[in-house]
Structure formats: C-alpha cells, structure tokens
C-alpha cells in the first residue's frame, strides 16, 4: 500500500461526516475519494474505487455497516475498516471481538490521531477472516440483562420473538409465551439486541428475523411463527422494502 491512504466515508449523519472531514485536514496521508450518505450507494462506490481505507458508520437506513461488509466481501476488495459509531454496547463488543478499529461519535481528535498512526503498521490481508468473526459474533445467542419495575431479568436473545413499545417501557414477548415488561424504551432496547437478528419494523415494533415465515408486500403484513402460534403485524411499506433488502442474502 502506498504512503497515502485513499479512503471512502459512509455515514448517514452529515454532521458526523463534516466533523470527520474537518479533522482529517490535519492528516495529508488520508485522501478522501468520496463520501456517501446511503449504504447502497456506498457499496457501489467501494466496488468502483476499491479504496485502501473505509470509514464506516454502523446504524444507517436500509443497511447497517455490518451489512455493507457482508456485501463487499463478495468482491476482491480488501480495505482497512474503521467503524464510526455511537455508543452501542453490543456493536462495540462485536467490533472488538473481530479486531476492527473504531471511533465513537463525536470523533475525538486524539483518538483519530492514534487510529491513523496504527494504520501505518496495519497489515490488512485478513479482512475476510475479520468479517467472518464479526458475523459469527453477531449471529451468536446473547444473554441480556434488563431492568424491570420490580428488579431485573436475564433473557437469551434467541428467545425473543418481538418487542412492543409501551410509552417509556417496552414489552418483550418470548417464545415460551411469557411477556416481560422492562423499564427502557424501544429505541434503547433495540440498540442492545444483536443487529444481525433483529429489525425495527416500525416505531412501536421490533421483530426477531429468525421467526419470520411470511411477508406480504401488498398487505404490508409480516407473519412470525413460534411454538405458541402465529403473530401478524401491519408495518409501513418502507419497512417492508428495508426488510427485503436486509434479508437479500437468504
């Protein structure tokens, strides 16, 4: 790799991208080829430019950063990947497990400098192995602890069928028929769940992808199935499209 790193940024938050670009002015060894707001366009850019370096957000519409890596590993492209993320406990565990570098939003100048210094000694010949480790971790069953109005519960993520918003609380519906009420809102709950297995189907609904048996586009209906029966939900059409994109590899 040459002394100058040719880079692409994929991040749906303009403020985050602008801050990163401002900070990178002090690092002439980083040449930004292109920035992308949408993951699908970003994937096309990676295939076209074949960058040395990829600054990649995790939580984005249509596809998340992990989905982007799944897509590009189909091609003979081997960029160094630096994730840019808000604090997301599960995502950070997965990133660390696979030995990826990461920056937490808002990007700290000192952390950026330290990360770029590491690039100069980075031998990134094993991206495929890193991605495999990442995906295996994302697919693994995770024990989760949630506070309840009277204490706390421990739940295996694979047992969660769906979650519903209940004002500032959330309902977790489990495969054995139980319903647990926890003291955090659905947005916060979703951030703790394994990203590869769960999908935000609407503002009030999160579903486990492993329980989906049927999706009806025209009716905007998703059907889940477990040992206790079937569960049907009407969701926005845009979410049906996003779900289809997320599950395109199946």
ROMI-767250 format. One record per residue (C-alpha): residue number from 1; residue in three letters; x negated, y, z negated. Coordinates in steps of 0.2 Angstrom, whole numbers, plus 5000, padded with zeros to 4 digits. Example, Ala and Ser with C-alpha at 12.3 -4.5 7.8 and 13.67 -1.06 7.14 Angstrom:
<atoms>
{num = 1&residuo = ALA&east = 4938&north = 4978&up = 4961}
{num = 2&residuo = SER&east = 4932&north = 4995&up = 4964}
</atoms>
This chain:
<atoms>
{num = 1&residuo = UNK&east = 5000&north = 5000&up = 5000}
{num = 2&residuo = UNK&east = 4994&north = 5017&up = 5004}
{num = 3&residuo = UNK&east = 4990&north = 5031&up = 4991}
{num = 4&residuo = UNK&east = 5006&north = 5039&up = 4995}
{num = 5&residuo = UNK&east = 5022&north = 5030&up = 4990}
{num = 6&residuo = UNK&east = 5037&north = 5033&up = 5002}
{num = 7&residuo = UNK&east = 5052&north = 5032&up = 4992}
{num = 8&residuo = UNK&east = 5071&north = 5032&up = 4993}
{num = 9&residuo = UNK&east = 5083&north = 5038&up = 4979}
{num = 10&residuo = UNK&east = 5101&north = 5030&up = 4977}
{num = 11&residuo = UNK&east = 5111&north = 5039&up = 4964}
{num = 12&residuo = UNK&east = 5129&north = 5044&up = 4965}
{num = 13&residuo = UNK&east = 5126&north = 5059&up = 4952}
{num = 14&residuo = UNK&east = 5120&north = 5074&up = 4961}
{num = 15&residuo = UNK&east = 5114&north = 5082&up = 4945}
{num = 16&residuo = UNK&east = 5103&north = 5067&up = 4942}
{num = 17&residuo = UNK&east = 5096&north = 5066&up = 4959}
{num = 18&residuo = UNK&east = 5092&north = 5085&up = 4959}
{num = 19&residuo = UNK&east = 5083&north = 5084&up = 4942}
{num = 20&residuo = UNK&east = 5073&north = 5069&up = 4948}
{num = 21&residuo = UNK&east = 5068&north = 5078&up = 4964}
{num = 22&residuo = UNK&east = 5063&north = 5094&up = 4954}
{num = 23&residuo = UNK&east = 5052&north = 5083&up = 4943}
{num = 24&residuo = UNK&east = 5044&north = 5074&up = 4957}
{num = 25&residuo = UNK&east = 5037&north = 5090&up = 4965}
{num = 26&residuo = UNK&east = 5023&north = 5088&up = 4952}
{num = 27&residuo = UNK&east = 5018&north = 5071&up = 4960}
{num = 28&residuo = UNK&east = 5012&north = 5073&up = 4978}
{num = 29&residuo = UNK&east = 5009&north = 5054&up = 4979}
{num = 30&residuo = UNK&east = 5028&north = 5052&up = 4980}
{num = 31&residuo = UNK&east = 5036&north = 5056&up = 4996}
{num = 32&residuo = UNK&east = 5055&north = 5056&up = 4996}
{num = 33&residuo = UNK&east = 5061&north = 5049&up = 5013}
{num = 34&residuo = UNK&east = 5079&north = 5051&up = 5009}
{num = 35&residuo = UNK&east = 5092&north = 5052&up = 4995}
{num = 36&residuo = UNK&east = 5109&north = 5043&up = 4996}
{num = 37&residuo = UNK&east = 5125&north = 5045&up = 4985}
{num = 38&residuo = UNK&east = 5133&north = 5029&up = 4991}
{num = 39&residuo = UNK&east = 5126&north = 5012&up = 4989}
{num = 40&residuo = UNK&east = 5132&north = 5005&up = 5006}
{num = 41&residuo = UNK&east = 5123&north = 5019&up = 5015}
{num = 42&residuo = UNK&east = 5108&north = 5017&up = 5004}
{num = 43&residuo = UNK&east = 5106&north = 4999&up = 5008}
{num = 44&residuo = UNK&east = 5106&north = 5004&up = 5027}
{num = 45&residuo = UNK&east = 5093&north = 5017&up = 5023}
{num = 46&residuo = UNK&east = 5082&north = 5004&up = 5014}
{num = 47&residuo = UNK&east = 5083&north = 4992&up = 5029}
{num = 48&residuo = UNK&east = 5079&north = 5006&up = 5041}
{num = 49&residuo = UNK&east = 5065&north = 5015&up = 5032}
{num = 50&residuo = UNK&east = 5058&north = 5000&up = 5022}
{num = 51&residuo = UNK&east = 5052&north = 5011&up = 5008}
{num = 52&residuo = UNK&east = 5037&north = 5007&up = 4996}
{num = 53&residuo = UNK&east = 5047&north = 5013&up = 4981}
{num = 54&residuo = UNK&east = 5066&north = 5014&up = 4976}
{num = 55&residuo = UNK&east = 5073&north = 5024&up = 4963}
{num = 56&residuo = UNK&east = 5090&north = 5016&up = 4960}
{num = 57&residuo = UNK&east = 5105&north = 5020&up = 4949}
{num = 58&residuo = UNK&east = 5115&north = 5006&up = 4941}
{num = 59&residuo = UNK&east = 5133&north = 5012&up = 4939}
{num = 60&residuo = UNK&east = 5139&north = 5018&up = 4955}
{num = 61&residuo = UNK&east = 5156&north = 5016&up = 4965}
{num = 62&residuo = UNK&east = 5158&north = 5002&up = 4977}
{num = 63&residuo = UNK&east = 5142&north = 4993&up = 4972}
{num = 64&residuo = UNK&east = 5131&north = 4995&up = 4957}
{num = 65&residuo = UNK&east = 5112&north = 4995&up = 4958}
{num = 66&residuo = UNK&east = 5111&north = 4976&up = 4954}
{num = 67&residuo = UNK&east = 5122&north = 4973&up = 4970}
{num = 68&residuo = UNK&east = 5110&north = 4983&up = 4980}
{num = 69&residuo = UNK&east = 5096&north = 4972&up = 4975}
{num = 70&residuo = UNK&east = 5106&north = 4957&up = 4979}
{num = 71&residuo = UNK&east = 5109&north = 4964&up = 4997}
{num = 72&residuo = UNK&east = 5091&north = 4969&up = 5001}
{num = 73&residuo = UNK&east = 5083&north = 4953&up = 4995}
{num = 74&residuo = UNK&east = 5091&north = 4945&up = 5011}
{num = 75&residuo = UNK&east = 5078&north = 4955&up = 5021}
{num = 76&residuo = UNK&east = 5059&north = 4955&up = 5021}
{num = 77&residuo = UNK&east = 5059&north = 4971&up = 5011}
{num = 78&residuo = UNK&east = 5049&north = 4972&up = 4995}
{num = 79&residuo = UNK&east = 5050&north = 4990&up = 4987}
{num = 80&residuo = UNK&east = 5044&north = 4993&up = 4969}
{num = 81&residuo = UNK&east = 5061&north = 4996&up = 4960}
{num = 82&residuo = UNK&east = 5063&north = 5009&up = 4946}
{num = 83&residuo = UNK&east = 5080&north = 5009&up = 4939}
{num = 84&residuo = UNK&east = 5088&north = 5026&up = 4933}
{num = 85&residuo = UNK&east = 5102&north = 5023&up = 4921}
{num = 86&residuo = UNK&east = 5112&north = 5030&up = 4907}
{num = 87&residuo = UNK&east = 5111&north = 5020&up = 4890}
{num = 88&residuo = UNK&east = 5119&north = 5004&up = 4894}
{num = 89&residuo = UNK&east = 5113&north = 4990&up = 4881}
{num = 90&residuo = UNK&east = 5117&north = 4975&up = 4892}
{num = 91&residuo = UNK&east = 5110&north = 4983&up = 4908}
{num = 92&residuo = UNK&east = 5094&north = 4988&up = 4899}
{num = 93&residuo = UNK&east = 5092&north = 4970&up = 4892}
{num = 94&residuo = UNK&east = 5094&north = 4963&up = 4910}
{num = 95&residuo = UNK&east = 5081&north = 4975&up = 4917}
{num = 96&residuo = UNK&east = 5068&north = 4972&up = 4903}
{num = 97&residuo = UNK&east = 5071&north = 4953&up = 4905}
{num = 98&residuo = UNK&east = 5066&north = 4954&up = 4923}
{num = 99&residuo = UNK&east = 5052&north = 4966&up = 4920}
{num = 100&residuo = UNK&east = 5058&north = 4981&up = 4930}
{num = 101&residuo = UNK&east = 5053&north = 4998&up = 4926}
{num = 102&residuo = UNK&east = 5067&north = 5010&up = 4921}
{num = 103&residuo = UNK&east = 5071&north = 5028&up = 4917}
{num = 104&residuo = UNK&east = 5085&north = 5034&up = 4906}
{num = 105&residuo = UNK&east = 5096&north = 5048&up = 4911}
{num = 106&residuo = UNK&east = 5092&north = 5063&up = 4909}
{num = 107&residuo = UNK&east = 5075&north = 5058&up = 4916}
{num = 108&residuo = UNK&east = 5061&north = 5064&up = 4904}
{num = 109&residuo = UNK&east = 5046&north = 5072&up = 4912}
{num = 110&residuo = UNK&east = 5034&north = 5062&up = 4901}
{num = 111&residuo = UNK&east = 5042&north = 5046&up = 4904}
{num = 112&residuo = UNK&east = 5042&north = 5049&up = 4923}
{num = 113&residuo = UNK&east = 5024&north = 5053&up = 4922}
{num = 114&residuo = UNK&east = 5020&north = 5037&up = 4913}
{num = 115&residuo = UNK&east = 5030&north = 5027&up = 4925}
{num = 116&residuo = UNK&east = 5022&north = 5034&up = 4940}
{num = 117&residuo = UNK&east = 5005&north = 5031&up = 4933}
{num = 118&residuo = UNK&east = 5010&north = 5012&up = 4931}
{num = 119&residuo = UNK&east = 5014&north = 5012&up = 4950}
{num = 120&residuo = UNK&east = 4995&north = 5014&up = 4954}
{num = 121&residuo = UNK&east = 4992&north = 4997&up = 4947}
{num = 122&residuo = UNK&east = 5008&north = 4988&up = 4951}
{num = 123&residuo = UNK&east = 5007&north = 4973&up = 4962}
{num = 124&residuo = UNK&east = 5025&north = 4971&up = 4968}
{num = 125&residuo = UNK&east = 5023&north = 4955&up = 4978}
{num = 126&residuo = UNK&east = 5036&north = 4946&up = 4967}
{num = 127&residuo = UNK&east = 5052&north = 4956&up = 4970}
{num = 128&residuo = UNK&east = 5062&north = 4940&up = 4974}
{num = 129&residuo = UNK&east = 5057&north = 4932&up = 4958}
{num = 130&residuo = UNK&east = 5061&north = 4948&up = 4948}
{num = 131&residuo = UNK&east = 5079&north = 4949&up = 4956}
{num = 132&residuo = UNK&east = 5082&north = 4930&up = 4953}
{num = 133&residuo = UNK&east = 5078&north = 4933&up = 4934}
{num = 134&residuo = UNK&east = 5089&north = 4948&up = 4934}
{num = 135&residuo = UNK&east = 5104&north = 4939&up = 4942}
{num = 136&residuo = UNK&east = 5102&north = 4924&up = 4931}
{num = 137&residuo = UNK&east = 5102&north = 4935&up = 4916}
{num = 138&residuo = UNK&east = 5117&north = 4944&up = 4922}
{num = 139&residuo = UNK&east = 5126&north = 4928&up = 4925}
{num = 140&residuo = UNK&east = 5122&north = 4921&up = 4908}
{num = 141&residuo = UNK&east = 5135&north = 4920&up = 4895}
{num = 142&residuo = UNK&east = 5133&north = 4933&up = 4882}
{num = 143&residuo = UNK&east = 5138&north = 4934&up = 4863}
{num = 144&residuo = UNK&east = 5146&north = 4951&up = 4860}
{num = 145&residuo = UNK&east = 5150&north = 4959&up = 4843}
{num = 146&residuo = UNK&east = 5165&north = 4971&up = 4842}
{num = 147&residuo = UNK&east = 5172&north = 4981&up = 4828}
{num = 148&residuo = UNK&east = 5190&north = 4978&up = 4823}
{num = 149&residuo = UNK&east = 5202&north = 4988&up = 4812}
{num = 150&residuo = UNK&east = 5198&north = 4976&up = 4798}
{num = 151&residuo = UNK&east = 5180&north = 4970&up = 4801}
{num = 152&residuo = UNK&east = 5171&north = 4963&up = 4817}
{num = 153&residuo = UNK&east = 5172&north = 4949&up = 4829}
{num = 154&residuo = UNK&east = 5159&north = 4939&up = 4839}
{num = 155&residuo = UNK&east = 5165&north = 4934&up = 4857}
{num = 156&residuo = UNK&east = 5157&north = 4924&up = 4871}
{num = 157&residuo = UNK&east = 5159&north = 4935&up = 4886}
{num = 158&residuo = UNK&east = 5164&north = 4919&up = 4897}
{num = 159&residuo = UNK&east = 5180&north = 4918&up = 4886}
{num = 160&residuo = UNK&east = 5186&north = 4935&up = 4890}
{num = 161&residuo = UNK&east = 5200&north = 4934&up = 4904}
{num = 162&residuo = UNK&east = 5204&north = 4953&up = 4904}
{num = 163&residuo = UNK&east = 5204&north = 4968&up = 4894}
{num = 164&residuo = UNK&east = 5218&north = 4982&up = 4892}
{num = 165&residuo = UNK&east = 5216&north = 5000&up = 4886}
{num = 166&residuo = UNK&east = 5226&north = 5004&up = 4871}
{num = 167&residuo = UNK&east = 5223&north = 5023&up = 4868}
{num = 168&residuo = UNK&east = 5206&north = 5024&up = 4859}
{num = 169&residuo = UNK&east = 5207&north = 5005&up = 4856}
{num = 170&residuo = UNK&east = 5206&north = 4990&up = 4868}
{num = 171&residuo = UNK&east = 5214&north = 4973&up = 4869}
{num = 172&residuo = UNK&east = 5203&north = 4958&up = 4873}
{num = 173&residuo = UNK&east = 5213&north = 4943&up = 4880}
{num = 174&residuo = UNK&east = 5204&north = 4927&up = 4878}
{num = 175&residuo = UNK&east = 5205&north = 4910&up = 4887}
{num = 176&residuo = UNK&east = 5212&north = 4901&up = 4872}
{num = 177&residuo = UNK&east = 5227&north = 4913&up = 4871}
{num = 178&residuo = UNK&east = 5221&north = 4924&up = 4857}
{num = 179&residuo = UNK&east = 5222&north = 4943&up = 4858}
{num = 180&residuo = UNK&east = 5209&north = 4954&up = 4849}
{num = 181&residuo = UNK&east = 5211&north = 4972&up = 4846}
{num = 182&residuo = UNK&east = 5194&north = 4982&up = 4845}
{num = 183&residuo = UNK&east = 5190&north = 4999&up = 4839}
{num = 184&residuo = UNK&east = 5182&north = 5006&up = 4855}
{num = 185&residuo = UNK&east = 5190&north = 5012&up = 4871}
{num = 186&residuo = UNK&east = 5190&north = 5003&up = 4888}
{num = 187&residuo = UNK&east = 5176&north = 5013&up = 4896}
{num = 188&residuo = UNK&east = 5164&north = 5010&up = 4881}
{num = 189&residuo = UNK&east = 5169&north = 4991&up = 4881}
{num = 190&residuo = UNK&east = 5166&north = 4989&up = 4900}
{num = 191&residuo = UNK&east = 5148&north = 4996&up = 4898}
{num = 192&residuo = UNK&east = 5144&north = 4981&up = 4886}
{num = 193&residuo = UNK&east = 5151&north = 4967&up = 4897}
{num = 194&residuo = UNK&east = 5140&north = 4958&up = 4909}
{num = 195&residuo = UNK&east = 5141&north = 4968&up = 4925}
{num = 196&residuo = UNK&east = 5140&north = 4953&up = 4937}
{num = 197&residuo = UNK&east = 5155&north = 4945&up = 4929}
{num = 198&residuo = UNK&east = 5167&north = 4960&up = 4925}
{num = 199&residuo = UNK&east = 5176&north = 4973&up = 4936}
{num = 200&residuo = UNK&east = 5185&north = 4989&up = 4931}
{num = 201&residuo = UNK&east = 5201&north = 4985&up = 4941}
{num = 202&residuo = UNK&east = 5210&north = 5001&up = 4935}
{num = 203&residuo = UNK&east = 5208&north = 5015&up = 4922}
{num = 204&residuo = UNK&east = 5218&north = 5003&up = 4910}
{num = 205&residuo = UNK&east = 5211&north = 4986&up = 4915}
{num = 206&residuo = UNK&east = 5195&north = 4976&up = 4916}
{num = 207&residuo = UNK&east = 5195&north = 4958&up = 4923}
{num = 208&residuo = UNK&east = 5183&north = 4944&up = 4922}
{num = 209&residuo = UNK&east = 5179&north = 4939&up = 4941}
{num = 210&residuo = UNK&east = 5177&north = 4921&up = 4936}
{num = 211&residuo = UNK&east = 5196&north = 4919&up = 4933}
{num = 212&residuo = UNK&east = 5202&north = 4927&up = 4949}
{num = 213&residuo = UNK&east = 5211&north = 4914&up = 4960}
{num = 214&residuo = UNK&east = 5221&north = 4926&up = 4972}
{num = 215&residuo = UNK&east = 5220&north = 4944&up = 4979}
{num = 216&residuo = UNK&east = 5234&north = 4951&up = 4989}
{num = 217&residuo = UNK&east = 5229&north = 4967&up = 4999}
{num = 218&residuo = UNK&east = 5246&north = 4972&up = 5004}
{num = 219&residuo = UNK&east = 5254&north = 4970&up = 4987}
{num = 220&residuo = UNK&east = 5239&north = 4977&up = 4978}
{num = 221&residuo = UNK&east = 5240&north = 4962&up = 4967}
{num = 222&residuo = UNK&east = 5226&north = 4952&up = 4958}
{num = 223&residuo = UNK&east = 5230&north = 4935&up = 4950}
{num = 224&residuo = UNK&east = 5220&north = 4927&up = 4936}
{num = 225&residuo = UNK&east = 5221&north = 4909&up = 4930}
{num = 226&residuo = UNK&east = 5216&north = 4900&up = 4915}
{num = 227&residuo = UNK&east = 5221&north = 4885&up = 4904}
{num = 228&residuo = UNK&east = 5236&north = 4896&up = 4897}
{num = 229&residuo = UNK&east = 5243&north = 4900&up = 4914}
{num = 230&residuo = UNK&east = 5243&north = 4914&up = 4927}
{num = 231&residuo = UNK&east = 5241&north = 4933&up = 4924}
{num = 232&residuo = UNK&east = 5246&north = 4945&up = 4938}
{num = 233&residuo = UNK&east = 5241&north = 4964&up = 4939}
{num = 234&residuo = UNK&east = 5245&north = 4978&up = 4951}
{num = 235&residuo = UNK&east = 5230&north = 4989&up = 4954}
{num = 236&residuo = UNK&east = 5226&north = 5003&up = 4966}
{num = 237&residuo = UNK&east = 5222&north = 4999&up = 4984}
{num = 238&residuo = UNK&east = 5205&north = 5007&up = 4982}
{num = 239&residuo = UNK&east = 5200&north = 4995&up = 4969}
{num = 240&residuo = UNK&east = 5206&north = 4980&up = 4979}
{num = 241&residuo = UNK&east = 5193&north = 4986&up = 4993}
{num = 242&residuo = UNK&east = 5179&north = 4989&up = 4980}
{num = 243&residuo = UNK&east = 5183&north = 4971&up = 4973}
{num = 244&residuo = UNK&east = 5182&north = 4964&up = 4990}
{num = 245&residuo = UNK&east = 5165&north = 4972&up = 4993}
{num = 246&residuo = UNK&east = 5158&north = 4967&up = 4976}
{num = 247&residuo = UNK&east = 5163&north = 4949&up = 4980}
{num = 248&residuo = UNK&east = 5157&north = 4948&up = 4998}
{num = 249&residuo = UNK&east = 5143&north = 4936&up = 4994}
{num = 250&residuo = UNK&east = 5155&north = 4922&up = 4988}
</atoms>
